[in-house]
Amino acid sequence: MPYGEFGLFSIAFMESSFFPIPPDIILIPLCLLNPELALWYALVTTIGSVLGSLLGYQIGVRGGRPILNKIVSKSTIDKVEEYFKKYGVLGIGAAAFSPIPYKIFTITAGVMKFDIKKMLGVSVLGRGGRFFLEAFLIILFGEAIMNFLINYFEIFTFGLLIMFGLGYAIYRKFFNNS
């Protein structure tokens, strides 16, 4: 693939802000073609995606609020903003790791003027977690993992999110004294 890394970076960048095609469709074949470079490809994808989230954030900052004001009531916007302030890290993290459209959360973060450092930190963890997990699975299992990645990866990531969410809720209930 002559434009492999550049194409991978570009798709990851665009998908985080406006493009509908996830970078996994390029990441997975590249990792299968060159398993020795799988971790490099995961890093390129992560960097492209996180940098693209900054564009999504800027789209939200510059254009999101006027559009929302035209189509949604102020009380609804206020409620969404309240939820985003309270649960934004969890939402961004879930979208970064799972098949939930990540761009919706990067743009919303901009609209709500969410703390950009928090968004970037959670994005690095979520996007990196997803892309490195795919790369590690390909390194470990090669083509044998393809059926799983194609048919079950979304369910798997949602299952992991539910497990992390339950773990977090248990921690907050029993071990967090604040």
Number of C-alpha atoms within 10 A of each C-alpha: 8 6 9 14 17 13 16 24 26 18 24 29 27 22 22 31 27 19 13 13 14 19 24 18 12 19 25 24 17 20 24 19 13 13 19 12 15 25 19 15 25 28 18 21 29 27 19 23 31 27 20 24 31 21 21 27 27 20 20 24 19 12 13 18 17 12 11 14 12 9 8 11 10 12 9 12 15 12 11 14 19 13 12 20 15 11 12 22 21 14 17 28 23 26 22 29 26 23 15 15 20 28 25 17 27 32 26 25 30 25 23 22 16 19 13 15 9 13 22 19 13 22 27 20 15 21 29 22 17 20 25 20 15 21 27 16 20 23 19 11 12 15 17 11 15 17 10 14 18 11 10 11 17 16 14 14 16 17 13 15 18 13 12 13 14 12 12 13 13 12 12 12 10 8 10 10 7 4
